Amino acid sequence: MDTTIAITLVTGPRCHLCEQAKAILYPLIEARQIQLKERSIEEDQALTDLYALRIPVLLLPDGREKGWPFTAAQISRMLDQLS
């Protein structure tokens, strides 16, 4: 694959669920050579309006999103659909 797939994790300050989400995502992105971008609701009012009560939320490049809670298997299946 010549282009790197990038997924975005919407996080927030002092968010222990966000840390759990990253622990699930890191092995997946490393194994698949996917780029993970983090965006904090603290830095963007539009993100705050959309996701403040739902973080962490994973955003995929095809427009799908998966809110917490999620498993590695769920995210793996979603990533399979991107290729």
HTML snippet that shows the backbone in 3Dmol.js (N, CA, C, O; Angstrom):
<script src="https://3Dmol.org/build/3Dmol-min.js"></script>
<div id="view" style="width:600px;height:400px;position:relative"></div>
<script>
const pdb = `
ATOM      1  N   MET A   1       0.854  -1.182   0.000  1.00  0.00           N
ATOM      2  CA  MET A   1       0.000   0.000   0.000  1.00  0.00           C
ATOM      3  C   MET A   1       0.896   1.240   0.000  1.00  0.00           C
ATOM      4  O   MET A   1       1.756   1.386   0.868  1.00  0.00           O
ATOM      5  N   ASP A   2       0.692   2.135  -0.976  1.00  0.00           N
ATOM      6  CA  ASP A   2       1.571   3.311  -1.079  1.00  0.00           C
ATOM      7  C   ASP A   2       1.086   4.468  -0.217  1.00  0.00           C
ATOM      8  O   ASP A   2       1.905   5.278   0.218  1.00  0.00           O
ATOM      9  N   THR A   3      -0.192   4.575   0.042  1.00  0.00           N
ATOM     10  CA  THR A   3      -0.670   5.684   0.861  1.00  0.00           C
ATOM     11  C   THR A   3      -0.968   5.189   2.264  1.00  0.00           C
ATOM     12  O   THR A   3      -1.528   4.112   2.466  1.00  0.00           O
ATOM     13  N   THR A   4      -0.581   5.994   3.205  1.00  0.00           N
ATOM     14  CA  THR A   4      -0.810   5.642   4.603  1.00  0.00           C
ATOM     15  C   THR A   4      -2.220   6.043   4.990  1.00  0.00           C
ATOM     16  O   THR A   4      -2.651   7.168   4.735  1.00  0.00           O
ATOM     17  N   ILE A   5      -2.920   5.133   5.595  1.00  0.00           N
ATOM     18  CA  ILE A   5      -4.249   5.428   6.113  1.00  0.00           C
ATOM     19  C   ILE A   5      -4.072   6.161   7.440  1.00  0.00           C
ATOM     20  O   ILE A   5      -3.235   5.787   8.262  1.00  0.00           O
ATOM     21  N   ALA A   6      -4.865   7.201   7.634  1.00  0.00           N
ATOM     22  CA  ALA A   6      -4.828   7.953   8.888  1.00  0.00           C
ATOM     23  C   ALA A   6      -6.200   7.891   9.538  1.00  0.00           C
ATOM     24  O   ALA A   6      -7.219   8.131   8.890  1.00  0.00           O
ATOM     25  N   ILE A   7      -6.215   7.567  10.821  1.00  0.00           N
ATOM     26  CA  ILE A   7      -7.441   7.595  11.601  1.00  0.00           C
ATOM     27  C   ILE A   7      -7.257   8.637  12.705  1.00  0.00           C
ATOM     28  O   ILE A   7      -6.135   8.951  13.101  1.00  0.00           O
ATOM     29  N   THR A   8      -8.360   9.154  13.183  1.00  0.00           N
ATOM     30  CA  THR A   8      -8.307  10.219  14.191  1.00  0.00           C
ATOM     31  C   THR A   8      -9.024   9.776  15.449  1.00  0.00           C
ATOM     32  O   THR A   8     -10.138   9.255  15.399  1.00  0.00           O
ATOM     33  N   LEU A   9      -8.372   9.990  16.572  1.00  0.00           N
ATOM     34  CA  LEU A   9      -8.992   9.726  17.863  1.00  0.00           C
ATOM     35  C   LEU A   9      -9.303  11.064  18.518  1.00  0.00           C
ATOM     36  O   LEU A   9      -8.404  11.857  18.799  1.00  0.00           O
ATOM     37  N   VAL A  10     -10.583  11.302  18.756  1.00  0.00           N
ATOM     38  CA  VAL A  10     -11.006  12.521  19.436  1.00  0.00           C
ATOM     39  C   VAL A  10     -10.937  12.237  20.929  1.00  0.00           C
ATOM     40  O   VAL A  10     -11.564  11.306  21.434  1.00  0.00           O
ATOM     41  N   THR A  11     -10.160  13.061  21.623  1.00  0.00           N
ATOM     42  CA  THR A  11      -9.892  12.856  23.043  1.00  0.00           C
ATOM     43  C   THR A  11     -10.233  14.121  23.828  1.00  0.00           C
ATOM     44  O   THR A  11     -10.709  15.117  23.283  1.00  0.00           O
ATOM     45  N   GLY A  12      -9.974  14.035  25.108  1.00  0.00           N
ATOM     46  CA  GLY A  12     -10.185  15.194  25.962  1.00  0.00           C
ATOM     47  C   GLY A  12      -9.179  15.200  27.093  1.00  0.00           C
ATOM     48  O   GLY A  12      -8.451  14.228  27.293  1.00  0.00           O
ATOM     49  N   PRO A  13      -9.137  16.288  27.827  1.00  0.00           N
ATOM     50  CA  PRO A  13      -8.192  16.398  28.936  1.00  0.00           C
ATOM     51  C   PRO A  13      -8.561  15.460  30.082  1.00  0.00           C
ATOM     52  O   PRO A  13      -9.736  15.269  30.398  1.00  0.00           O
ATOM     53  N   ARG A  14      -7.535  14.882  30.694  1.00  0.00           N
ATOM     54  CA  ARG A  14      -7.733  14.011  31.854  1.00  0.00           C
ATOM     55  C   ARG A  14      -8.787  12.941  31.601  1.00  0.00           C
ATOM     56  O   ARG A  14      -9.654  12.697  32.440  1.00  0.00           O
ATOM     57  N   CYS A  15      -8.703  12.309  30.442  1.00  0.00           N
ATOM     58  CA  CYS A  15      -9.707  11.332  30.021  1.00  0.00           C
ATOM     59  C   CYS A  15      -9.129   9.924  30.147  1.00  0.00           C
ATOM     60  O   CYS A  15      -8.368   9.482  29.286  1.00  0.00           O
ATOM     61  N   HIS A  16      -9.493   9.219  31.223  1.00  0.00           N
ATOM     62  CA  HIS A  16      -8.954   7.873  31.415  1.00  0.00           C
ATOM     63  C   HIS A  16      -9.483   6.896  30.369  1.00  0.00           C
ATOM     64  O   HIS A  16      -8.796   5.934  30.025  1.00  0.00           O
ATOM     65  N   LEU A  17     -10.690   7.127  29.859  1.00  0.00           N
ATOM     66  CA  LEU A  17     -11.212   6.264  28.797  1.00  0.00           C
ATOM     67  C   LEU A  17     -10.414   6.448  27.507  1.00  0.00           C
ATOM     68  O   LEU A  17     -10.243   5.503  26.737  1.00  0.00           O
ATOM     69  N   CYS A  18      -9.932   7.659  27.279  1.00  0.00           N
ATOM     70  CA  CYS A  18      -9.099   7.928  26.099  1.00  0.00           C
ATOM     71  C   CYS A  18      -7.793   7.137  26.176  1.00  0.00           C
ATOM     72  O   CYS A  18      -7.304   6.623  25.170  1.00  0.00           O
ATOM     73  N   GLU A  19      -7.241   7.049  27.377  1.00  0.00           N
ATOM     74  CA  GLU A  19      -6.014   6.265  27.559  1.00  0.00           C
ATOM     75  C   GLU A  19      -6.281   4.781  27.289  1.00  0.00           C
ATOM     76  O   GLU A  19      -5.447   4.097  26.696  1.00  0.00           O
ATOM     77  N   GLN A  20      -7.435   4.289  27.722  1.00  0.00           N
ATOM     78  CA  GLN A  20      -7.794   2.901  27.448  1.00  0.00           C
ATOM     79  C   GLN A  20      -7.968   2.674  25.944  1.00  0.00           C
ATOM     80  O   GLN A  20      -7.554   1.645  25.410  1.00  0.00           O
ATOM     81  N   ALA A  21      -8.579   3.636  25.277  1.00  0.00           N
ATOM     82  CA  ALA A  21      -8.778   3.531  23.830  1.00  0.00           C
ATOM     83  C   ALA A  21      -7.435   3.486  23.112  1.00  0.00           C
ATOM     84  O   ALA A  21      -7.247   2.683  22.198  1.00  0.00           O
ATOM     85  N   LYS A  22      -6.500   4.343  23.518  1.00  0.00           N
ATOM     86  CA  LYS A  22      -5.174   4.348  22.882  1.00  0.00           C
ATOM     87  C   LYS A  22      -4.453   3.028  23.111  1.00  0.00           C
ATOM     88  O   LYS A  22      -3.744   2.550  22.226  1.00  0.00           O
ATOM     89  N   ALA A  23      -4.625   2.438  24.279  1.00  0.00           N
ATOM     90  CA  ALA A  23      -3.987   1.146  24.561  1.00  0.00           C
ATOM     91  C   ALA A  23      -4.512   0.065  23.617  1.00  0.00           C
ATOM     92  O   ALA A  23      -3.772  -0.843  23.240  1.00  0.00           O
ATOM     93  N   ILE A  24      -5.773   0.159  23.241  1.00  0.00           N
ATOM     94  CA  ILE A  24      -6.351  -0.778  22.274  1.00  0.00           C
ATOM     95  C   ILE A  24      -5.854  -0.468  20.862  1.00  0.00           C
ATOM     96  O   ILE A  24      -5.553  -1.382  20.094  1.00  0.00           O
ATOM     97  N   LEU A  25      -5.768   0.811  20.522  1.00  0.00           N
ATOM     98  CA  LEU A  25      -5.445   1.213  19.155  1.00  0.00           C
ATOM     99  C   LEU A  25      -3.972   1.056  18.796  1.00  0.00           C
ATOM    100  O   LEU A  25      -3.658   0.684  17.665  1.00  0.00           O
ATOM    101  N   TYR A  26      -3.064   1.327  19.725  1.00  0.00           N
ATOM    102  CA  TYR A  26      -1.637   1.317  19.390  1.00  0.00           C
ATOM    103  C   TYR A  26      -1.159   0.016  18.745  1.00  0.00           C
ATOM    104  O   TYR A  26      -0.462   0.084  17.732  1.00  0.00           O
ATOM    105  N   PRO A  27      -1.493  -1.164  19.274  1.00  0.00           N
ATOM    106  CA  PRO A  27      -1.036  -2.392  18.604  1.00  0.00           C
ATOM    107  C   PRO A  27      -1.619  -2.543  17.196  1.00  0.00           C
ATOM    108  O   PRO A  27      -0.943  -3.043  16.297  1.00  0.00           O
ATOM    109  N   LEU A  28      -2.856  -2.118  17.003  1.00  0.00           N
ATOM    110  CA  LEU A  28      -3.487  -2.218  15.685  1.00  0.00           C
ATOM    111  C   LEU A  28      -2.816  -1.311  14.666  1.00  0.00           C
ATOM    112  O   LEU A  28      -2.524  -1.729  13.546  1.00  0.00           O
ATOM    113  N   ILE A  29      -2.572  -0.059  15.066  1.00  0.00           N
ATOM    114  CA  ILE A  29      -1.986   0.868  14.097  1.00  0.00           C
ATOM    115  C   ILE A  29      -0.544   0.507  13.786  1.00  0.00           C
ATOM    116  O   ILE A  29      -0.073   0.711  12.667  1.00  0.00           O
ATOM    117  N   GLU A  30       0.155  -0.032  14.778  1.00  0.00           N
ATOM    118  CA  GLU A  30       1.531  -0.451  14.542  1.00  0.00           C
ATOM    119  C   GLU A  30       1.571  -1.638  13.579  1.00  0.00           C
ATOM    120  O   GLU A  30       2.369  -1.652  12.642  1.00  0.00           O
ATOM    121  N   ALA A  31       0.724  -2.617  13.804  1.00  0.00           N
ATOM    122  CA  ALA A  31       0.706  -3.817  12.962  1.00  0.00           C
ATOM    123  C   ALA A  31       0.278  -3.502  11.531  1.00  0.00           C
ATOM    124  O   ALA A  31       0.746  -4.137  10.586  1.00  0.00           O
ATOM    125  N   ARG A  32      -0.602  -2.532  11.373  1.00  0.00           N
ATOM    126  CA  ARG A  32      -1.138  -2.199  10.054  1.00  0.00           C
ATOM    127  C   ARG A  32      -0.462  -0.988   9.414  1.00  0.00           C
ATOM    128  O   ARG A  32      -0.799  -0.608   8.292  1.00  0.00           O
ATOM    129  N   GLN A  33       0.479  -0.390  10.116  1.00  0.00           N
ATOM    130  CA  GLN A  33       1.166   0.807   9.639  1.00  0.00           C
ATOM    131  C   GLN A  33       0.173   1.917   9.283  1.00  0.00           C
ATOM    132  O   GLN A  33       0.216   2.510   8.205  1.00  0.00           O
ATOM    133  N   ILE A  34      -0.709   2.165  10.229  1.00  0.00           N
ATOM    134  CA  ILE A  34      -1.713   3.221  10.103  1.00  0.00           C
ATOM    135  C   ILE A  34      -1.280   4.384  10.967  1.00  0.00           C
ATOM    136  O   ILE A  34      -0.709   4.193  12.041  1.00  0.00           O
ATOM    137  N   GLN A  35      -1.550   5.582  10.500  1.00  0.00           N
ATOM    138  CA  GLN A  35      -1.216   6.776  11.273  1.00  0.00           C
ATOM    139  C   GLN A  35      -2.389   7.122  12.187  1.00  0.00           C
ATOM    140  O   GLN A  35      -3.539   7.150  11.749  1.00  0.00           O
ATOM    141  N   LEU A  36      -2.093   7.383  13.447  1.00  0.00           N
ATOM    142  CA  LEU A  36      -3.115   7.806  14.405  1.00  0.00           C
ATOM    143  C   LEU A  36      -2.911   9.282  14.719  1.00  0.00           C
ATOM    144  O   LEU A  36      -1.848   9.697  15.180  1.00  0.00           O
ATOM    145  N   LYS A  37      -3.948  10.058  14.459  1.00  0.00           N
ATOM    146  CA  LYS A  37      -3.930  11.476  14.818  1.00  0.00           C
ATOM    147  C   LYS A  37      -4.837  11.646  16.017  1.00  0.00           C
ATOM    148  O   LYS A  37      -5.924  11.071  16.080  1.00  0.00           O
ATOM    149  N   GLU A  38      -4.379  12.438  16.964  1.00  0.00           N
ATOM    150  CA  GLU A  38      -5.210  12.752  18.126  1.00  0.00           C
ATOM    151  C   GLU A  38      -5.679  14.184  18.023  1.00  0.00           C
ATOM    152  O   GLU A  38      -4.898  15.085  17.716  1.00  0.00           O
ATOM    153  N   ARG A  39      -6.971  14.392  18.284  1.00  0.00           N
ATOM    154  CA  ARG A  39      -7.516  15.745  18.319  1.00  0.00           C
ATOM    155  C   ARG A  39      -8.270  15.901  19.630  1.00  0.00           C
ATOM    156  O   ARG A  39      -9.155  15.106  19.947  1.00  0.00           O
ATOM    157  N   SER A  40      -7.920  16.907  20.370  1.00  0.00           N
ATOM    158  CA  SER A  40      -8.559  17.135  21.661  1.00  0.00           C
ATOM    159  C   SER A  40      -9.743  18.083  21.513  1.00  0.00           C
ATOM    160  O   SER A  40      -9.671  19.083  20.799  1.00  0.00           O
ATOM    161  N   ILE A  41     -10.829  17.753  22.198  1.00  0.00           N
ATOM    162  CA  ILE A  41     -11.986  18.645  22.182  1.00  0.00           C
ATOM    163  C   ILE A  41     -11.637  19.991  22.820  1.00  0.00           C
ATOM    164  O   ILE A  41     -12.307  20.998  22.590  1.00  0.00           O
ATOM    165  N   GLU A  42     -10.582  19.984  23.619  1.00  0.00           N
ATOM    166  CA  GLU A  42     -10.143  21.204  24.298  1.00  0.00           C
ATOM    167  C   GLU A  42      -9.637  22.256  23.297  1.00  0.00           C
ATOM    168  O   GLU A  42      -9.661  23.453  23.584  1.00  0.00           O
ATOM    169  N   GLU A  43      -9.187  21.805  22.140  1.00  0.00           N
ATOM    170  CA  GLU A  43      -8.572  22.708  21.160  1.00  0.00           C
ATOM    171  C   GLU A  43      -9.523  23.140  20.054  1.00  0.00           C
ATOM    172  O   GLU A  43      -9.140  23.940  19.202  1.00  0.00           O
ATOM    173  N   ASP A  44     -10.749  22.635  20.044  1.00  0.00           N
ATOM    174  CA  ASP A  44     -11.625  22.877  18.897  1.00  0.00           C
ATOM    175  C   ASP A  44     -13.077  22.898  19.371  1.00  0.00           C
ATOM    176  O   ASP A  44     -13.605  21.882  19.825  1.00  0.00           O
ATOM    177  N   GLN A  45     -13.708  24.044  19.265  1.00  0.00           N
ATOM    178  CA  GLN A  45     -15.086  24.182  19.744  1.00  0.00           C
ATOM    179  C   GLN A  45     -16.042  23.288  18.973  1.00  0.00           C
ATOM    180  O   GLN A  45     -16.989  22.756  19.554  1.00  0.00           O
ATOM    181  N   ALA A  46     -15.815  23.110  17.676  1.00  0.00           N
ATOM    182  CA  ALA A  46     -16.693  22.241  16.877  1.00  0.00           C
ATOM    183  C   ALA A  46     -16.609  20.803  17.379  1.00  0.00           C
ATOM    184  O   ALA A  46     -17.627  20.116  17.469  1.00  0.00           O
ATOM    185  N   LEU A  47     -15.406  20.348  17.704  1.00  0.00           N
ATOM    186  CA  LEU A  47     -15.250  19.002  18.259  1.00  0.00           C
ATOM    187  C   LEU A  47     -15.931  18.897  19.619  1.00  0.00           C
ATOM    188  O   LEU A  47     -16.556  17.883  19.931  1.00  0.00           O
ATOM    189  N   THR A  48     -15.808  19.937  20.415  1.00  0.00           N
ATOM    190  CA  THR A  48     -16.467  19.956  21.718  1.00  0.00           C
ATOM    191  C   THR A  48     -17.972  19.814  21.544  1.00  0.00           C
ATOM    192  O   THR A  48     -18.616  19.022  22.232  1.00  0.00           O
ATOM    193  N   ASP A  49     -18.526  20.590  20.613  1.00  0.00           N
ATOM    194  CA  ASP A  49     -19.973  20.552  20.380  1.00  0.00           C
ATOM    195  C   ASP A  49     -20.430  19.165  19.945  1.00  0.00           C
ATOM    196  O   ASP A  49     -21.492  18.698  20.359  1.00  0.00           O
ATOM    197  N   LEU A  50     -19.631  18.509  19.113  1.00  0.00           N
ATOM    198  CA  LEU A  50     -20.021  17.201  18.580  1.00  0.00           C
ATOM    199  C   LEU A  50     -19.764  16.040  19.535  1.00  0.00           C
ATOM    200  O   LEU A  50     -20.576  15.120  19.632  1.00  0.00           O
ATOM    201  N   TYR A  51     -18.627  16.084  20.246  1.00  0.00           N
ATOM    202  CA  TYR A  51     -18.159  14.879  20.923  1.00  0.00           C
ATOM    203  C   TYR A  51     -17.932  14.993  22.430  1.00  0.00           C
ATOM    204  O   TYR A  51     -17.520  14.014  23.052  1.00  0.00           O
ATOM    205  N   ALA A  52     -18.183  16.134  23.029  1.00  0.00           N
ATOM    206  CA  ALA A  52     -17.817  16.342  24.437  1.00  0.00           C
ATOM    207  C   ALA A  52     -18.323  15.252  25.366  1.00  0.00           C
ATOM    208  O   ALA A  52     -17.609  14.841  26.282  1.00  0.00           O
ATOM    209  N   LEU A  53     -19.518  14.787  25.150  1.00  0.00           N
ATOM    210  CA  LEU A  53     -20.098  13.780  26.050  1.00  0.00           C
ATOM    211  C   LEU A  53     -19.810  12.358  25.584  1.00  0.00           C
ATOM    212  O   LEU A  53     -20.205  11.399  26.247  1.00  0.00           O
ATOM    213  N   ARG A  54     -19.125  12.211  24.446  1.00  0.00           N
ATOM    214  CA  ARG A  54     -18.959  10.882  23.861  1.00  0.00           C
ATOM    215  C   ARG A  54     -17.512  10.416  23.759  1.00  0.00           C
ATOM    216  O   ARG A  54     -17.273   9.281  23.345  1.00  0.00           O
ATOM    217  N   ILE A  55     -16.535  11.249  24.121  1.00  0.00           N
ATOM    218  CA  ILE A  55     -15.137  10.865  23.933  1.00  0.00           C
ATOM    219  C   ILE A  55     -14.798   9.641  24.763  1.00  0.00           C
ATOM    220  O   ILE A  55     -15.374   9.428  25.830  1.00  0.00           O
ATOM    221  N   PRO A  56     -13.870   8.843  24.277  1.00  0.00           N
ATOM    222  CA  PRO A  56     -13.149   8.947  23.015  1.00  0.00           C
ATOM    223  C   PRO A  56     -14.000   8.451  21.839  1.00  0.00           C
ATOM    224  O   PRO A  56     -14.841   7.562  21.978  1.00  0.00           O
ATOM    225  N   VAL A  57     -13.745   9.066  20.677  1.00  0.00           N
ATOM    226  CA  VAL A  57     -14.422   8.673  19.448  1.00  0.00           C
ATOM    227  C   VAL A  57     -13.363   8.508  18.372  1.00  0.00           C
ATOM    228  O   VAL A  57     -12.495   9.363  18.198  1.00  0.00           O
ATOM    229  N   LEU A  58     -13.448   7.397  17.655  1.00  0.00           N
ATOM    230  CA  LEU A  58     -12.521   7.127  16.563  1.00  0.00           C
ATOM    231  C   LEU A  58     -13.190   7.528  15.253  1.00  0.00           C
ATOM    232  O   LEU A  58     -14.313   7.110  14.971  1.00  0.00           O
ATOM    233  N   LEU A  59     -12.498   8.341  14.452  1.00  0.00           N
ATOM    234  CA  LEU A  59     -13.001   8.793  13.162  1.00  0.00           C
ATOM    235  C   LEU A  59     -12.182   8.128  12.064  1.00  0.00           C
ATOM    236  O   LEU A  59     -10.952   8.191  12.068  1.00  0.00           O
ATOM    237  N   LEU A  60     -12.869   7.495  11.132  1.00  0.00           N
ATOM    238  CA  LEU A  60     -12.202   6.828  10.021  1.00  0.00           C
ATOM    239  C   LEU A  60     -12.255   7.710   8.781  1.00  0.00           C
ATOM    240  O   LEU A  60     -13.147   8.549   8.655  1.00  0.00           O
ATOM    241  N   PRO A  61     -11.306   7.529   7.864  1.00  0.00           N
ATOM    242  CA  PRO A  61     -11.250   8.404   6.694  1.00  0.00           C
ATOM    243  C   PRO A  61     -12.458   8.287   5.766  1.00  0.00           C
ATOM    244  O   PRO A  61     -12.691   9.177   4.948  1.00  0.00           O
ATOM    245  N   ASP A  62     -13.229   7.204   5.879  1.00  0.00           N
ATOM    246  CA  ASP A  62     -14.421   7.053   5.036  1.00  0.00           C
ATOM    247  C   ASP A  62     -15.659   7.686   5.661  1.00  0.00           C
ATOM    248  O   ASP A  62     -16.763   7.540   5.135  1.00  0.00           O
ATOM    249  N   GLY A  63     -15.482   8.395   6.789  1.00  0.00           N
ATOM    250  CA  GLY A  63     -16.596   9.100   7.415  1.00  0.00           C
ATOM    251  C   GLY A  63     -17.258   8.351   8.560  1.00  0.00           C
ATOM    252  O   GLY A  63     -18.057   8.929   9.295  1.00  0.00           O
ATOM    253  N   ARG A  64     -16.937   7.074   8.721  1.00  0.00           N
ATOM    254  CA  ARG A  64     -17.524   6.336   9.835  1.00  0.00           C
ATOM    255  C   ARG A  64     -16.851   6.743  11.134  1.00  0.00           C
ATOM    256  O   ARG A  64     -15.704   7.189  11.149  1.00  0.00           O
ATOM    257  N   GLU A  65     -17.586   6.582  12.216  1.00  0.00           N
ATOM    258  CA  GLU A  65     -17.022   6.846  13.532  1.00  0.00           C
ATOM    259  C   GLU A  65     -17.463   5.753  14.486  1.00  0.00           C
ATOM    260  O   GLU A  65     -18.514   5.135  14.316  1.00  0.00           O
ATOM    261  N   LYS A  66     -16.636   5.531  15.490  1.00  0.00           N
ATOM    262  CA  LYS A  66     -16.941   4.524  16.507  1.00  0.00           C
ATOM    263  C   LYS A  66     -16.660   5.144  17.858  1.00  0.00           C
ATOM    264  O   LYS A  66     -15.524   5.500  18.171  1.00  0.00           O
ATOM    265  N   GLY A  67     -17.703   5.268  18.649  1.00  0.00           N
ATOM    266  CA  GLY A  67     -17.556   5.813  19.985  1.00  0.00           C
ATOM    267  C   GLY A  67     -17.207   4.729  20.987  1.00  0.00           C
ATOM    268  O   GLY A  67     -17.386   3.538  20.729  1.00  0.00           O
ATOM    269  N   TRP A  68     -16.715   5.155  22.111  1.00  0.00           N
ATOM    270  CA  TRP A  68     -16.365   4.254  23.209  1.00  0.00           C
ATOM    271  C   TRP A  68     -17.642   3.711  23.817  1.00  0.00           C
ATOM    272  O   TRP A  68     -18.611   4.462  23.931  1.00  0.00           O
ATOM    273  N   PRO A  69     -17.701   2.464  24.210  1.00  0.00           N
ATOM    274  CA  PRO A  69     -16.594   1.519  24.253  1.00  0.00           C
ATOM    275  C   PRO A  69     -16.437   0.771  22.934  1.00  0.00           C
ATOM    276  O   PRO A  69     -17.407   0.531  22.216  1.00  0.00           O
ATOM    277  N   PHE A  70     -15.185   0.408  22.634  1.00  0.00           N
ATOM    278  CA  PHE A  70     -14.927  -0.437  21.476  1.00  0.00           C
ATOM    279  C   PHE A  70     -13.824  -1.418  21.795  1.00  0.00           C
ATOM    280  O   PHE A  70     -13.029  -1.219  22.714  1.00  0.00           O
ATOM    281  N   THR A  71     -13.794  -2.487  21.010  1.00  0.00           N
ATOM    282  CA  THR A  71     -12.782  -3.521  21.204  1.00  0.00           C
ATOM    283  C   THR A  71     -11.806  -3.500  20.040  1.00  0.00           C
ATOM    284  O   THR A  71     -12.072  -2.906  18.995  1.00  0.00           O
ATOM    285  N   ALA A  72     -10.680  -4.154  20.241  1.00  0.00           N
ATOM    286  CA  ALA A  72      -9.695  -4.269  19.168  1.00  0.00           C
ATOM    287  C   ALA A  72     -10.308  -4.999  17.972  1.00  0.00           C
ATOM    288  O   ALA A  72     -10.042  -4.634  16.827  1.00  0.00           O
ATOM    289  N   ALA A  73     -11.120  -6.019  18.225  1.00  0.00           N
ATOM    290  CA  ALA A  73     -11.744  -6.780  17.134  1.00  0.00           C
ATOM    291  C   ALA A  73     -12.693  -5.892  16.322  1.00  0.00           C
ATOM    292  O   ALA A  73     -12.717  -5.973  15.094  1.00  0.00           O
ATOM    293  N   GLN A  74     -13.465  -5.055  16.995  1.00  0.00           N
ATOM    294  CA  GLN A  74     -14.374  -4.153  16.275  1.00  0.00           C
ATOM    295  C   GLN A  74     -13.596  -3.190  15.379  1.00  0.00           C
ATOM    296  O   GLN A  74     -13.948  -2.988  14.217  1.00  0.00           O
ATOM    297  N   ILE A  75     -12.546  -2.606  15.925  1.00  0.00           N
ATOM    298  CA  ILE A  75     -11.760  -1.648  15.151  1.00  0.00           C
ATOM    299  C   ILE A  75     -11.034  -2.360  14.014  1.00  0.00           C
ATOM    300  O   ILE A  75     -10.929  -1.817  12.914  1.00  0.00           O
ATOM    301  N   SER A  76     -10.542  -3.545  14.261  1.00  0.00           N
ATOM    302  CA  SER A  76      -9.863  -4.315  13.227  1.00  0.00           C
ATOM    303  C   SER A  76     -10.804  -4.571  12.046  1.00  0.00           C
ATOM    304  O   SER A  76     -10.406  -4.431  10.890  1.00  0.00           O
ATOM    305  N   ARG A  77     -12.038  -4.943  12.338  1.00  0.00           N
ATOM    306  CA  ARG A  77     -13.017  -5.167  11.256  1.00  0.00           C
ATOM    307  C   ARG A  77     -13.285  -3.881  10.488  1.00  0.00           C
ATOM    308  O   ARG A  77     -13.400  -3.904   9.263  1.00  0.00           O
ATOM    309  N   MET A  78     -13.386  -2.767  11.192  1.00  0.00           N
ATOM    310  CA  MET A  78     -13.615  -1.487  10.516  1.00  0.00           C
ATOM    311  C   MET A  78     -12.426  -1.125   9.619  1.00  0.00           C
ATOM    312  O   MET A  78     -12.601  -0.623   8.509  1.00  0.00           O
ATOM    313  N   LEU A  79     -11.222  -1.388  10.118  1.00  0.00           N
ATOM    314  CA  LEU A  79     -10.024  -1.097   9.332  1.00  0.00           C
ATOM    315  C   LEU A  79      -9.933  -2.004   8.105  1.00  0.00           C
ATOM    316  O   LEU A  79      -9.479  -1.573   7.045  1.00  0.00           O
ATOM    317  N   ASP A  80     -10.364  -3.256   8.247  1.00  0.00           N
ATOM    318  CA  ASP A  80     -10.377  -4.169   7.100  1.00  0.00           C
ATOM    319  C   ASP A  80     -11.211  -3.619   5.958  1.00  0.00           C
ATOM    320  O   ASP A  80     -10.884  -3.831   4.790  1.00  0.00           O
ATOM    321  N   GLN A  81     -12.280  -2.919   6.284  1.00  0.00           N
ATOM    322  CA  GLN A  81     -13.171  -2.373   5.273  1.00  0.00           C
ATOM    323  C   GLN A  81     -12.565  -1.174   4.544  1.00  0.00           C
ATOM    324  O   GLN A  81     -13.069  -0.772   3.496  1.00  0.00           O
ATOM    325  N   LEU A  82     -11.504  -0.606   5.079  1.00  0.00           N
ATOM    326  CA  LEU A  82     -10.847   0.536   4.433  1.00  0.00           C
ATOM    327  C   LEU A  82      -9.935   0.102   3.288  1.00  0.00           C
ATOM    328  O   LEU A  82      -9.715   0.857   2.341  1.00  0.00           O
ATOM    329  N   SER A  83      -9.407  -1.123   3.381  1.00  0.00           N
ATOM    330  CA  SER A  83      -8.422  -1.535   2.371  1.00  0.00           C
ATOM    331  C   SER A  83      -9.075  -2.046   1.115  1.00  0.00           C
ATOM    332  O   SER A  83      -8.383  -2.431   0.172  1.00  0.00           O
TER     333      SER A  83
END
`;
const viewer = $3Dmol.createViewer("view");
viewer.addModel(pdb, "pdb");
viewer.setStyle({}, {cartoon: {color: "spectrum"}});
viewer.zoomTo();
viewer.render();
</script>
